[in-house]
Amino acid sequence: MEAGVEKLILRELREIKEELKILNSKIDNFTGYFDLDEEEIEELYRELEDAKKHGKRLEDVLNEL
């Protein structure tokens, strides 16, 4: 009986480990992507606000960046 429970626990741990690998991979893909200082973020915000006032589509603005 204990061996069966042990196998279930090990299987769950393997599944958790695999899910963590996937999550870490997704996080690694964004490393450095959002490394902006406050001034750069404010500039981007101003550009988005200006685009909104002039009726630009968000997709077009993001493609320009």
Secondary structure by P-SEA (a helix, b strand, c coil): caaaaaaaaaaaaaaaaaaaaaaaaaaaaacccccccaaaaaaaaaaaaaaaaacccaaaaaaac
